[in-house]
Amino acid sequence: MQDMSHFLHVCFILFSFLATISNAQSNQFKGSKKYEGSSNLLDLEYHMGPILTSPINLYIIWYGHWNPNHQSTIKDFLYSLSSSSSPSPSVSDWWRTVRLYTDQTGANITNSISLAGEFIDSGYSQGKYLSRLSIQSVIKNSLSVKYRSLPLNYKNGLYLVLTSSDVQVQDFCRAVCGFHYFTFPSIVGVTLPYAWVGHSGTQCPGVCAYPFAWPKYSGTPGAHKGIMGAPNGDLGTDGMISVIAHELAEVSTNPLVNAWYAGDDPSAPDEIADMCLGTYGSGAGGGYVGQVYKDRMGNGYNLNGVKGRRFLVQWVWDPVRKSCFGPNAIH
Ligand SMILES: *[C@@H]1O[C@H](CO)[C@@H](O)[C@H](O)[C@H]1NC(C)=O
């Protein structure tokens, strides 16, 4: 779905042994990794809409107050998506699974994602509390200001709104860590695919930066084998990387929410990353993130990127293998 249900996923991990979860909640768990390796339970289907097959021009809107080091980490991740120079398993190897999705004409998702522009909204143009809809006003503002505005690229533009840790967003931390959707002509003038992801560092790292942090109410992190250090030194940022990856995979395969998704309800679809929440390596399940690597400091990662960077990114659904998959899989 367009929501990033890490919160529900963590609940699933914590409480899956309880038989008391409501039906509504258990529906939300439909896409989690319990389906890893199985093929028939899932009804992922192509609903005939467009997908992002042209080279993507990505525009970042940095909303709020950003630490330049955190911005570099995020940009290096985005540069890594189309870089062929990183050692395997790389971020671009990870994107290969997303490329397996095709449209009616048989065209695959693009392998080219370029960072085509950045806009800095350090003045919090829409305030420090954003509704879901006001994310579209953030985009509108970035396109229409007089100074250094972003281009309105309706041909192959993808807009990524990233909010700093002091910005509250409707449903952030409670139901979502990020989402993707498309803009309405009545607000922005045209229909553009976009995604939003929040920095959860001070608000809810235990929810949106899992497995680098652990929910406060669940007892001691030390007791849990899944907890690990953040490979780029800031758990809010490292947590965002996986959510950004999740949203990019989903917005590419379901930009207008009428292409690749599972489930009968297009307003709450299970998309290709929803199906693999919490899965970062082989053998994942029951709160275990799967087999990943540890750097010399003991921080967890599963992908290599540009400039020697390492990232921990969740897997996505592989339509050929019919299972969750990532390039660090152990065969
Ligand atoms: C395009 O998608 C098809 C179907 O999943 C796959 O067989 C093929 O390898 C993909 N091509 C690329 C370049 O990823």
The ligand as a Gaussian input file, in Angstrom:
#p B3LYP/6-31G(d) Opt

LIG

0 1
 C       11.934000      -7.317000     -17.468000
 O       10.931000      -8.073000     -16.814000
 C       10.862000      -9.425000     -17.223000
 C        9.656000     -10.040000     -16.540000
 O        9.788000     -10.021000     -15.155000
 C       12.145000     -10.133000     -16.900000
 O       12.103000     -11.470000     -17.355000
 C       13.311000      -9.390000     -17.517000
 O       14.523000      -9.964000     -17.094000
 C       13.268000      -7.929000     -17.117000
 N       14.329000      -7.200000     -17.768000
 C       15.212000      -6.494000     -17.079000
 C       16.222000      -5.763000     -17.898000
 O       15.220000      -6.429000     -15.859000

